[in-house]
């Protein structure tokens, strides 16, 4: 599929180049934010929540794993491009518009930061539409961008806390530790949570046949992201900072629980969705019915790969992995066909998946019998 490969290549090159260019001034800014010791300490502390958060999103993404390259680009975009663009908007805009620090914190920062983070999702939707299948994908990509953004922002804040330039604090390890607890332990989810609503909006748009939803959901999602971000930032201005505690427990934590519940529920539907679509595809001769359990069941996927590795070495395991991935992609595409929301090139893409499956199918064998017992998530 030359056109699709061209679009994928363009997206990867453009986003990589932009991230690389943005990384240079951000690196300079980070280096100038304090002495070497403070920056290194801040970076190490800021890194603590990154691994666990990424792990949570990868767990959500197990049914149809997104390309690792795109996930890495999301992290890089958030860490370098979003932060740099947001700083430029807030700095240059503040110089010319003359808005107050309070207005910048509660209004300008949420609007600009959610726009720069959401821009990656929009570019992904425009250039890599085939990798954006719905709400779960929107949550995963939004999470990666938010994690990257929070990492860089936390370095700046933690370094300022250590240097004593953060609201006139005493500085040193004491201030660094307080900021670490607040930003990295109590609220590491903040930026991924805000941007999640932009991802949800775009995910709903992709899967809907309604013109109103397709255009309105992304706008509403972005508005909710900005609103939550504004409430979060603005809470620090209320009652000498005490408002932060109220917003945290009365607004942010309940919203976090709702988004987590939505993510888990959406993920739990993936198995049934994929099974129904592939069984319909099997009825059309696109995949053998007996192969489907080894594609839709996560434990059976792992067992099939282990079986293929035991009988065919690494080449057998790669063939099994390629077959399963192509079958999964076919299943999600066929689901969209059945819903009437398929992309314009669905026939071409579907044929490519089937050809990939047929090319490696003679090289693999599935373990038998298929393990009994219900769902394995």
C-alpha positions as CSV (number, residue, x, y, z in Angstrom):
1,X,0.0,0.0,0.0
2,X,2.3,2.8,-1.3
3,X,0.1,5.7,-0.2
4,X,-0.3,4.4,3.4
5,X,3.5,3.7,3.7
6,X,4.2,7.2,2.4
7,X,1.9,8.8,4.9
8,X,3.4,6.7,7.7
9,X,6.9,7.6,6.7
10,X,6.0,11.3,6.4
11,X,4.4,11.3,9.9
12,X,7.4,9.6,11.4
13,X,10.0,11.8,9.8
14,X,8.1,15.1,10.4
15,X,7.3,14.3,14.1
16,X,10.8,13.0,14.8
17,X,12.4,16.0,13.2
18,X,10.2,18.4,15.1
19,X,10.9,16.6,18.4
20,X,14.6,16.5,17.8
21,X,14.6,20.3,17.0
22,X,12.5,21.1,20.1
23,X,14.8,18.9,22.3
24,X,17.7,21.3,21.7
25,X,16.2,24.5,23.2
26,X,14.5,22.4,25.9
27,X,17.8,20.9,26.9
28,X,19.4,24.3,27.1
29,X,16.5,25.6,29.2
30,X,16.8,22.6,31.5
31,X,20.5,23.2,31.8
32,X,20.0,26.8,32.7
33,X,17.2,26.1,35.2
34,X,19.7,25.5,37.9
35,X,23.1,24.1,38.8
36,X,24.1,20.7,37.4
37,X,23.4,19.0,40.8
38,X,19.8,20.4,41.0
39,X,19.0,19.5,37.4
40,X,20.3,15.9,37.7
41,X,18.5,15.4,41.0
42,X,15.3,16.9,39.6
43,X,15.5,14.6,36.5
44,X,16.0,11.5,38.7
45,X,13.1,12.3,40.9
46,X,10.9,13.2,37.9
47,X,11.7,9.9,36.3
48,X,10.2,7.9,39.2
49,X,6.6,7.9,38.1
50,X,7.4,7.5,34.4
51,X,7.9,3.8,34.3
52,X,4.8,2.8,36.3
53,X,2.6,5.1,34.3
54,X,3.9,3.7,31.0
55,X,3.4,0.2,32.3
56,X,-0.3,1.0,33.0
57,X,-0.9,2.2,29.5
58,X,1.0,-0.7,27.9
59,X,-1.3,-3.1,29.9
60,X,-4.3,-1.3,28.5
61,X,-2.8,-1.6,25.0
62,X,-2.3,-5.4,25.0
63,X,-5.1,-6.5,22.7
64,X,-4.0,-4.4,19.7
65,X,-0.5,-3.1,20.7
66,X,0.3,0.2,19.1
67,X,3.6,0.6,17.2
68,X,6.4,1.2,19.8
69,X,7.7,3.9,17.5
70,X,4.5,5.9,17.7
71,X,4.4,5.5,21.5
72,X,7.9,6.7,21.8
73,X,7.1,9.7,19.5
74,X,4.2,10.5,21.7
75,X,6.5,10.6,24.7
76,X,9.1,12.7,22.8
77,X,6.4,15.1,21.6
78,X,5.1,15.7,25.1
79,X,8.6,16.0,26.6
80,X,10.0,18.4,24.0
81,X,7.5,19.8,21.5
82,X,4.5,20.4,23.7
83,X,6.6,21.9,26.5
84,X,8.5,24.2,24.2
85,X,5.4,25.4,22.3
86,X,3.5,26.0,25.6
87,X,6.4,28.0,27.0
88,X,6.7,30.1,23.8
89,X,2.9,30.8,23.8
90,X,2.9,31.7,27.5
91,X,6.1,33.7,27.4
92,X,5.7,35.6,24.2
93,X,1.9,36.0,24.7
94,X,2.5,37.3,28.2
95,X,5.0,39.8,27.0
96,X,2.7,41.3,24.4
97,X,-0.7,40.8,26.2
98,X,0.6,41.6,29.6
99,X,-1.7,39.1,31.4
100,X,-1.1,38.5,35.1
101,X,0.6,35.5,36.6
102,X,-2.7,34.3,37.9
103,X,-4.3,34.5,34.5
104,X,-1.4,32.7,32.9
105,X,-1.6,29.9,35.4
106,X,-5.4,29.4,35.4
107,X,-6.3,30.2,31.8
108,X,-3.4,30.6,29.4
109,X,-1.4,27.5,30.6
110,X,-4.4,25.1,30.3
111,X,-5.4,26.4,26.9
112,X,-1.9,26.3,25.4
113,X,-0.7,23.1,27.0
114,X,-3.8,21.1,26.1
115,X,-3.6,22.4,22.6
116,X,0.1,21.5,22.1
117,X,-0.4,18.1,23.6
118,X,-3.6,17.5,21.6
119,X,-1.8,18.5,18.4
120,X,0.1,15.2,18.4
121,X,-3.2,13.3,18.5
122,X,-4.6,15.3,15.7
123,X,-1.5,14.8,13.5
124,X,-1.7,11.1,14.3
125,X,-5.3,11.0,13.2
126,X,-4.6,12.8,10.0
127,X,-1.4,10.9,9.0
128,X,-1.7,7.6,10.7
129,X,-5.4,7.1,10.8
130,X,-5.0,3.3,10.5
131,X,-3.4,3.3,13.9
132,X,-6.3,5.2,15.6
133,X,-9.2,2.8,16.0
134,X,-11.1,4.2,18.9
135,X,-11.3,5.5,22.5
136,X,-8.7,3.1,23.8
137,X,-6.2,4.2,21.3
138,X,-7.0,7.8,22.1
139,X,-6.4,7.1,25.8
140,X,-3.1,5.4,25.2
141,X,-1.6,8.0,22.9
142,X,-2.9,10.8,25.1
143,X,-1.3,9.1,28.1
144,X,2.1,8.9,26.4
145,X,2.0,12.6,25.5
146,X,0.9,13.5,29.0
147,X,3.6,11.5,30.6
148,X,6.3,13.1,28.4
149,X,5.0,16.6,29.2
150,X,4.8,16.0,32.9
151,X,8.4,14.6,33.0
152,X,9.9,17.7,31.5
153,X,7.6,20.1,33.5
154,X,8.5,18.2,36.7
155,X,12.2,18.7,36.1
156,X,11.7,22.4,35.9
157,X,9.5,22.6,39.0
158,X,11.7,20.2,41.1
159,X,14.8,22.1,40.1
160,X,13.2,25.4,41.0
161,X,12.2,23.9,44.4
162,X,15.7,22.7,45.1
163,X,17.2,26.1,44.1
164,X,14.7,27.9,46.3
165,X,13.2,29.9,43.4
166,X,9.8,28.2,43.6
167,X,7.5,30.7,45.4
168,X,10.4,31.7,47.7
169,X,10.8,28.3,49.3
170,X,13.8,27.5,51.5
171,X,15.3,25.3,48.8
172,X,17.4,22.2,49.2
173,X,16.3,18.6,49.6
174,X,13.5,19.5,51.9
175,X,11.7,21.7,49.2
176,X,12.6,19.2,46.5
177,X,11.0,16.4,48.6
178,X,7.8,18.3,49.2
179,X,7.5,19.1,45.5
180,X,8.3,15.5,44.6
181,X,5.5,14.2,46.9
182,X,2.9,16.6,45.5
183,X,3.8,16.3,41.8
184,X,5.3,12.8,41.3
185,X,3.6,10.7,44.0
186,X,0.2,12.4,44.7
187,X,-0.6,13.7,41.2
188,X,1.5,11.9,38.5
189,X,-1.7,11.3,36.6
190,X,-2.6,14.9,36.1
191,X,-1.3,15.7,32.6
192,X,-2.3,12.2,31.2
193,X,-5.7,12.7,32.7
194,X,-6.3,16.1,31.2
195,X,-5.3,15.1,27.7
196,X,-7.2,11.8,28.0
197,X,-10.4,13.8,27.2
198,X,-9.0,15.0,24.0
199,X,-8.1,11.4,23.2
200,X,-11.6,10.2,24.1
201,X,-13.1,12.9,21.9
202,X,-11.0,11.9,18.9
203,X,-11.6,8.2,19.6
204,X,-15.4,8.8,19.6
205,X,-15.1,10.7,16.3
206,X,-13.3,7.9,14.6
207,X,-15.9,5.3,15.5
208,X,-19.0,7.4,14.9
209,X,-21.2,7.7,11.8
210,X,-22.7,10.9,13.1
211,X,-21.3,14.1,11.6
212,X,-22.1,16.0,14.8
213,X,-20.2,13.5,16.9
214,X,-17.3,13.4,14.4
215,X,-16.7,17.1,14.7
216,X,-18.2,17.9,18.1
217,X,-16.6,15.2,20.2
218,X,-13.0,16.3,19.7
219,X,-14.0,20.0,20.4
220,X,-15.9,18.9,23.6
221,X,-13.0,16.6,24.7
222,X,-10.5,19.4,24.3
223,X,-12.8,21.8,26.2
224,X,-13.1,19.3,29.1
225,X,-9.3,18.8,29.1
226,X,-8.8,22.6,29.4
227,X,-11.5,22.9,32.0
228,X,-10.0,20.3,34.3
229,X,-6.6,21.7,33.8
230,X,-7.8,25.2,34.6
231,X,-9.5,23.9,37.8
232,X,-6.4,22.1,38.8
233,X,-4.1,25.1,38.3
234,X,-6.6,27.6,39.6
235,X,-7.1,25.6,42.8
236,X,-3.6,26.6,44.0
237,X,-4.8,30.3,44.0
238,X,-7.7,29.6,46.4
239,X,-7.4,30.0,50.1
240,X,-3.6,30.2,50.0
241,X,-3.3,26.9,48.3
242,X,-5.8,25.0,50.5
243,X,-8.2,24.9,47.5
244,X,-5.9,22.5,45.9
245,X,-6.8,19.8,48.4
246,X,-10.5,20.3,47.9
247,X,-10.2,20.1,44.1
248,X,-8.0,17.1,44.4
249,X,-10.4,15.0,46.4
250,X,-13.7,16.4,45.1
251,X,-13.0,16.8,41.4
252,X,-9.7,15.2,40.2
253,X,-9.8,11.9,42.1
254,X,-13.4,11.1,41.1
255,X,-12.7,12.0,37.5
256,X,-9.6,9.8,37.6
257,X,-11.7,6.9,38.9
258,X,-14.2,7.4,36.1
259,X,-11.6,7.6,33.4
260,X,-9.8,4.5,34.7
261,X,-13.2,2.7,34.8
262,X,-13.9,3.7,31.3
263,X,-10.5,2.5,30.1
264,X,-10.8,-0.9,31.8
265,X,-14.4,-1.3,30.6
266,X,-13.3,-0.4,27.0
267,X,-10.4,-2.8,27.2
268,X,-12.7,-5.6,28.5
269,X,-14.9,-5.2,25.4
270,X,-11.9,-5.7,23.1
271,X,-12.0,-9.5,23.3
272,X,-15.7,-9.9,22.4
273,X,-15.4,-7.2,19.7
274,X,-12.4,-8.9,18.1
275,X,-14.0,-12.4,18.3
276,X,-17.3,-11.3,16.7
277,X,-15.5,-9.5,13.9
278,X,-13.1,-12.3,13.2
279,X,-15.9,-14.9,13.2
280,X,-17.7,-12.8,10.6
281,X,-14.5,-12.6,8.6
282,X,-14.1,-16.4,8.9
283,X,-17.5,-16.8,7.4
284,X,-16.2,-14.8,4.4
285,X,-13.2,-17.0,4.1
286,X,-10.6,-14.5,5.3
287,X,-9.3,-16.5,8.3
288,X,-9.7,-20.1,9.5
289,X,-12.2,-20.4,12.3
290,X,-9.8,-22.6,14.3
291,X,-7.2,-19.8,14.5
292,X,-9.4,-17.3,16.1
293,X,-9.1,-18.4,19.7
294,X,-5.3,-18.1,19.5
295,X,-5.8,-14.4,18.4
296,X,-8.5,-13.1,20.7
297,X,-7.4,-14.8,23.9
298,X,-4.3,-13.2,25.4
299,X,-3.1,-16.3,27.2
300,X,-3.6,-18.4,24.1
301,X,-1.6,-15.9,22.1
302,X,1.3,-16.3,24.5
303,X,1.0,-20.1,24.4
304,X,0.9,-20.1,20.6
305,X,4.1,-18.0,20.4
306,X,5.8,-20.3,22.9
307,X,4.7,-23.3,20.9
308,X,6.0,-21.7,17.7
309,X,9.3,-20.9,19.3
310,X,9.7,-24.4,20.6
311,X,9.0,-26.0,17.2
312,X,10.5,-23.3,14.9
313,X,12.9,-21.3,16.8
314,X,13.0,-17.5,16.6
315,X,11.8,-17.5,13.0
316,X,8.8,-19.5,14.0
317,X,8.0,-17.2,16.9
318,X,8.3,-14.2,14.5
319,X,6.0,-15.8,12.0
320,X,3.4,-16.5,14.7
321,X,3.7,-12.9,16.0
322,X,3.3,-11.5,12.5
323,X,0.3,-13.7,11.8
324,X,-1.4,-12.8,15.1
325,X,-0.7,-9.1,14.6
326,X,-2.1,-9.1,11.0
327,X,-5.2,-11.0,12.3
328,X,-5.8,-8.5,15.0
329,X,-5.5,-5.6,12.6
330,X,-7.9,-7.4,10.2
331,X,-10.3,-7.9,13.1
332,X,-10.4,-4.3,14.1
333,X,-10.7,-3.1,10.5
334,X,-13.5,-5.6,9.9
335,X,-15.3,-4.4,13.0
336,X,-15.3,-0.9,11.6
337,X,-16.6,-2.2,8.3
338,X,-19.5,-3.9,10.1
339,X,-20.2,-0.7,12.0
340,X,-20.2,1.4,8.8
341,X,-17.2,3.5,9.9
342,X,-14.5,1.9,7.8
343,X,-11.8,4.2,6.3
344,X,-12.0,4.8,2.6
345,X,-9.1,2.4,1.8
346,X,-10.5,-0.4,3.9
347,X,-10.5,-3.0,1.1
348,X,-6.9,-2.3,0.2
349,X,-5.8,-2.5,3.9
350,X,-7.9,-5.6,4.5
351,X,-6.4,-7.4,1.5
352,X,-2.9,-6.5,2.7
353,X,-3.6,-8.1,6.1
354,X,-5.0,-11.2,4.5
355,X,-1.9,-11.5,2.3
356,X,0.4,-11.1,5.3
357,X,-1.5,-13.9,7.1
358,X,-1.4,-16.2,4.1
359,X,2.3,-15.6,3.6
360,X,3.2,-16.9,7.0
361,X,0.4,-19.3,7.8
362,X,2.3,-22.3,6.2
363,X,5.2,-21.6,8.5
364,X,3.3,-21.9,11.8
365,X,1.2,-24.4,13.8
366,X,-1.0,-23.8,16.7
367,X,-0.9,-25.8,19.9
368,X,-3.8,-28.2,20.4
369,X,-6.2,-28.6,22.0
370,X,-7.1,-25.0,22.8
371,X,-7.1,-24.5,26.6
372,X,-10.5,-24.7,28.1
373,X,-11.9,-22.2,30.5
374,X,-13.4,-18.8,29.9
375,X,-11.7,-15.5,29.4
376,X,-8.1,-14.8,30.0
377,X,-7.4,-11.2,30.2
